[in-house]
Amino acid sequence: MDAPARSVAEDLLARLDRALPGRIEGFYVVGSACMGAFRPGRSDLDFVAIAGRDLRRAELERLRVVHLGRWTSALVRDVAIRRRWPFVCNGFYLRNGDLARSPLEVTPLAGHVGGRFRIAEREGFDVNPITWQVLAQHGIALRGPDRERLRVRTDPAELRAWTHGNLNGYWRRWVERARRPGLNRATVLGRRFIAAGVLGAPRLHYTFATGEITTKEAAGRYALDVFEPRWRIVIEDALVYWRGAPSARPYRRHPGRRRHDAADFVSSVIEAGNALPRDARSAFGK
């Protein structure tokens, strides 16, 4: 794990121990930080924590304070001062045994994503087959058994069905949002929003086609190979942004074109995903 990501993860765990002494039994880093694709100023720190048993109301409130305090600090330090994406910790808290169940049947004790802290809600958190598989194959334990000794349920058919639903649900809404006029481009349609879409939708296509999980950057390279050459400019633009490089030349003079191209590309990824074989065994080569 890269040093900046490890430092933030260890800091969060220390804060949790002060707020909830003895309550966090397991803490696992997932997402880009555990897959060798962490990018400072672009990536979040994603985690799964095991609290063991239910958290009392007072414990949940202390948890809320920890996460919203870190979120506020990140906004001041990264957005206001450094003018970059806030380095935040997004994740959720589970009971013992939840990882051995289908993620579609699990409701987290609590979770935090981008300044939103919620209790006992599934909506908005990465409680899904992709997170379960990333944890099982790549997760890094800061506390608790290593991933090889964890009981994490993975199901290829469930992963494929969920991925198909996500392509046709979340990503269709993303396209509608990107095409919606009159939004504040600085906050909603900024380059990170667009790059996350251009690289994020092919990740789902890759998983739907292969049964494996990949990173945003690897998905961008996959998209360059798989999709039509007319999408090369918008894909390469997303990749250079994610790597911290200048934008592609066609978008410097016409930044509005980037948003429209991105929406059209993501829409094409969805349709390409729907055209893939529906039989998981043939799609995954089994």
C-alpha positions as CSV (number, residue, x, y, z in Angstrom):
1,M,0.0,0.0,0.0
2,D,1.3,3.5,-0.9
3,A,2.6,5.5,2.0
4,P,0.0,8.3,1.8
5,A,-2.9,5.8,1.8
6,R,-1.4,3.7,4.6
7,S,-0.8,6.9,6.7
8,V,-4.4,8.0,6.3
9,A,-5.8,4.5,7.0
10,E,-3.7,4.2,10.2
11,D,-4.8,7.7,11.3
12,L,-8.4,6.7,10.8
13,L,-8.0,3.5,12.8
14,A,-6.3,5.4,15.6
15,R,-9.2,7.8,15.7
16,L,-11.7,5.0,15.8
17,D,-9.8,3.3,18.7
18,R,-10.0,6.6,20.7
19,A,-13.7,7.0,19.9
20,L,-14.7,3.3,20.3
21,P,-12.1,1.6,22.5
22,G,-11.9,-2.1,21.8
23,R,-14.8,-2.1,19.4
24,I,-13.1,-2.3,16.0
25,E,-12.1,-5.9,15.6
26,G,-11.1,-5.8,11.9
27,F,-10.1,-3.1,9.5
28,Y,-9.4,-3.8,5.8
29,V,-8.3,-1.5,3.0
30,V,-10.1,-2.1,-0.3
31,G,-10.4,-0.2,-3.5
32,S,-7.5,1.4,-5.4
33,A,-5.2,1.5,-2.4
34,C,-5.1,-2.3,-2.1
35,M,-4.9,-2.9,-5.9
36,G,-1.7,-0.9,-6.5
37,A,-3.6,1.9,-8.3
38,F,-3.8,4.7,-5.6
39,R,-3.5,8.2,-7.0
40,P,-3.1,11.1,-4.5
41,G,-5.5,13.9,-5.4
42,R,-7.7,11.5,-7.3
43,S,-8.4,8.4,-5.2
44,D,-10.3,7.9,-2.0
45,L,-9.3,5.6,0.8
46,D,-11.9,2.8,0.9
47,F,-12.3,0.5,3.9
48,V,-14.4,-2.3,5.5
49,A,-14.4,-2.4,9.2
50,I,-15.7,-5.1,11.5
51,A,-17.3,-3.9,14.7
52,G,-18.2,-7.3,16.0
53,R,-21.7,-6.7,17.4
54,D,-24.3,-3.9,17.1
55,L,-23.1,-0.4,18.0
56,R,-25.0,1.5,20.6
57,R,-26.5,4.9,19.8
58,A,-23.8,6.8,21.7
59,E,-21.1,4.8,19.8
60,L,-22.7,5.6,16.5
61,E,-22.7,9.3,17.3
62,R,-19.0,9.2,18.2
63,L,-18.5,7.4,14.9
64,R,-20.3,10.2,13.1
65,V,-18.1,12.8,14.7
66,V,-15.0,11.0,13.6
67,H,-16.0,10.8,10.0
68,L,-17.6,14.2,9.6
69,G,-14.6,15.8,11.4
70,R,-12.2,14.2,9.0
71,W,-14.4,15.2,6.1
72,T,-14.4,18.8,7.2
73,S,-10.7,18.8,7.6
74,A,-10.2,17.3,4.1
75,L,-12.4,20.0,2.6
76,V,-10.3,22.8,4.2
77,R,-6.9,21.2,3.5
78,D,-7.4,19.8,0.1
79,V,-10.2,21.8,-1.6
80,A,-9.8,25.2,-0.1
81,I,-6.0,25.2,0.1
82,R,-4.6,22.7,-2.4
83,R,-7.5,23.0,-4.9
84,R,-7.8,19.3,-5.4
85,W,-10.2,16.4,-4.6
86,P,-10.5,15.9,-0.8
87,F,-8.6,12.9,0.5
88,V,-11.5,11.2,2.3
89,C,-12.1,7.8,3.9
90,N,-15.2,6.0,2.6
91,G,-16.4,2.7,4.0
92,F,-18.8,0.8,6.2
93,Y,-19.0,-1.1,9.4
94,L,-20.2,-4.7,9.7
95,R,-21.0,-7.4,12.3
96,N,-19.1,-10.6,12.7
97,G,-20.2,-13.1,10.1
98,D,-21.5,-10.5,7.6
99,L,-18.7,-11.1,5.1
100,A,-19.7,-14.8,4.9
101,R,-23.2,-13.8,3.8
102,S,-24.3,-12.5,0.4
103,P,-23.6,-8.7,0.4
104,L,-27.1,-8.3,-1.1
105,E,-28.5,-9.5,2.2
106,V,-26.3,-7.4,4.5
107,T,-27.2,-4.0,5.9
108,P,-24.2,-2.3,7.4
109,L,-24.2,-0.9,11.0
110,A,-23.2,2.4,9.6
111,G,-21.1,3.9,6.8
112,H,-19.6,7.1,5.4
113,V,-19.3,8.3,1.8
114,G,-18.3,11.8,0.8
115,G,-19.5,13.6,3.9
116,R,-22.7,11.5,4.3
117,F,-22.8,9.4,7.4
118,R,-25.7,7.0,7.6
119,I,-26.9,4.4,10.1
120,A,-28.3,0.9,9.0
121,E,-28.8,1.9,5.4
122,R,-27.6,0.1,2.3
123,E,-28.2,2.9,-0.1
124,G,-25.0,4.8,-1.1
125,F,-22.5,2.3,0.3
126,D,-20.3,-0.2,-1.6
127,V,-22.0,-3.2,0.1
128,N,-22.0,-5.3,-3.1
129,P,-20.4,-8.3,-4.7
130,I,-17.5,-6.2,-6.2
131,T,-16.4,-5.1,-2.7
132,W,-16.6,-8.6,-1.4
133,Q,-14.5,-9.9,-4.2
134,V,-11.9,-7.1,-4.0
135,L,-11.6,-7.9,-0.2
136,A,-11.2,-11.6,-0.8
137,Q,-8.6,-11.2,-3.5
138,H,-6.7,-8.0,-2.7
139,G,-7.8,-6.6,0.7
140,I,-5.1,-5.4,3.1
141,A,-5.6,-6.1,6.8
142,L,-4.6,-3.4,9.2
143,R,-6.4,-5.3,11.9
144,G,-7.8,-8.8,12.0
145,P,-7.0,-12.0,10.0
146,D,-5.4,-11.7,6.7
147,R,-7.7,-11.9,3.7
148,E,-6.7,-15.6,3.1
149,R,-8.1,-16.5,6.5
150,L,-11.3,-14.5,6.2
151,R,-14.6,-16.1,5.3
152,V,-15.7,-13.9,2.5
153,R,-18.5,-15.1,0.3
154,T,-18.0,-14.7,-3.5
155,D,-20.4,-15.9,-6.1
156,P,-19.6,-15.4,-9.8
157,A,-23.3,-15.5,-10.9
158,E,-24.3,-13.0,-8.2
159,L,-21.4,-10.7,-9.3
160,R,-22.4,-10.9,-12.9
161,A,-26.1,-10.2,-12.1
162,W,-25.2,-7.2,-9.9
163,T,-22.8,-5.8,-12.4
164,H,-25.5,-5.9,-15.2
165,G,-27.9,-4.2,-12.9
166,N,-25.4,-1.5,-12.0
167,L,-24.6,-0.8,-15.6
168,N,-28.3,-0.3,-16.4
169,G,-29.1,1.5,-13.2
170,Y,-26.4,3.7,-11.7
171,W,-24.6,4.3,-15.0
172,R,-27.7,5.2,-17.0
173,R,-28.5,7.8,-14.3
174,W,-24.9,9.0,-14.6
175,V,-25.4,9.6,-18.3
176,E,-28.6,11.5,-17.6
177,R,-26.8,13.6,-15.1
178,A,-23.9,14.3,-17.4
179,R,-26.4,15.4,-20.1
180,R,-28.4,17.6,-17.8
181,P,-28.0,21.3,-18.6
182,G,-27.5,24.1,-16.1
183,L,-25.5,22.2,-13.5
184,N,-22.5,23.7,-11.7
185,R,-19.6,22.4,-13.7
186,A,-17.1,23.2,-10.9
187,T,-18.8,20.8,-8.5
188,V,-20.9,18.3,-10.5
189,L,-19.4,18.2,-14.0
190,G,-15.8,18.8,-13.1
191,R,-13.0,16.7,-14.7
192,R,-13.0,14.2,-11.9
193,F,-16.7,13.5,-12.3
194,I,-16.2,13.0,-16.0
195,A,-13.0,10.9,-15.7
196,A,-14.6,8.7,-13.0
197,G,-17.4,8.0,-15.4
198,V,-15.3,7.4,-18.5
199,L,-13.0,5.0,-16.6
200,G,-15.7,3.6,-14.2
201,A,-18.2,2.3,-16.7
202,P,-15.6,0.2,-18.6
203,R,-14.7,-1.4,-15.2
204,L,-18.2,-2.8,-15.0
205,H,-18.0,-3.9,-18.6
206,Y,-14.7,-5.7,-17.9
207,T,-16.2,-7.5,-14.8
208,F,-19.3,-8.4,-16.7
209,A,-17.2,-9.9,-19.5
210,T,-14.5,-11.6,-17.5
211,G,-15.7,-12.1,-13.9
212,E,-12.6,-10.3,-12.6
213,I,-12.2,-6.9,-11.0
214,T,-9.9,-4.2,-12.4
215,T,-8.8,-0.6,-11.5
216,K,-9.9,2.6,-13.2
217,E,-6.6,3.0,-15.1
218,A,-6.5,-0.6,-16.2
219,A,-10.2,-0.3,-17.3
220,G,-9.1,2.7,-19.4
221,R,-6.5,0.7,-21.1
222,Y,-9.0,-2.1,-21.6
223,A,-11.4,0.4,-23.2
224,L,-8.8,1.6,-25.6
225,D,-8.5,-2.0,-26.9
226,V,-12.1,-3.0,-26.8
227,F,-14.1,0.0,-27.9
228,E,-14.2,1.9,-31.2
229,P,-11.3,4.2,-32.1
230,R,-13.7,7.3,-32.1
231,W,-13.7,7.1,-28.3
232,R,-9.9,7.2,-28.0
233,I,-9.7,10.9,-27.3
234,V,-12.2,10.9,-24.4
235,I,-10.6,7.8,-22.9
236,E,-7.1,9.1,-23.1
237,D,-8.2,12.4,-21.7
238,A,-9.7,10.6,-18.6
239,L,-6.5,8.6,-18.2
240,V,-4.2,11.6,-18.3
241,Y,-6.4,13.4,-15.8
242,W,-6.3,10.4,-13.4
243,R,-2.5,10.4,-13.7
244,G,-2.3,14.1,-13.0
245,A,-1.3,15.2,-16.5
246,P,-2.8,18.0,-18.7
247,S,-6.0,17.5,-20.6
248,A,-6.2,16.3,-24.2
249,R,-5.8,19.1,-26.7
250,P,-9.3,19.0,-28.3
251,Y,-10.9,19.7,-24.9
252,R,-8.7,22.7,-23.9
253,R,-10.6,25.0,-26.2
254,H,-13.9,23.2,-26.0
255,P,-14.3,21.8,-22.5
256,G,-18.1,21.4,-22.9
257,R,-17.4,18.8,-25.6
258,R,-15.7,16.6,-23.0
259,R,-19.0,16.2,-21.1
260,H,-21.0,15.3,-24.2
261,D,-18.4,12.9,-25.4
262,A,-18.2,11.3,-22.0
263,A,-22.0,10.8,-21.8
264,D,-22.1,9.3,-25.3
265,F,-19.2,7.0,-24.5
266,V,-20.6,5.7,-21.2
267,S,-24.0,5.1,-23.0
268,S,-22.1,3.0,-25.6
269,V,-20.4,1.0,-22.8
270,I,-23.8,0.2,-21.3
271,E,-25.2,-1.0,-24.6
272,A,-22.0,-3.0,-25.3
273,G,-22.4,-4.6,-21.9
274,N,-26.0,-5.5,-22.7
275,A,-24.8,-7.2,-25.9
276,L,-22.5,-9.6,-24.0
277,P,-23.6,-13.2,-23.5
278,R,-26.0,-13.6,-20.6
279,D,-24.7,-17.1,-19.7
280,A,-22.1,-16.5,-16.9
281,R,-20.3,-19.8,-17.7
282,S,-19.6,-18.8,-21.3
283,A,-18.8,-15.2,-20.5
284,F,-16.3,-16.2,-17.8
285,G,-14.8,-18.9,-19.8
286,K,-15.9,-21.7,-17.5
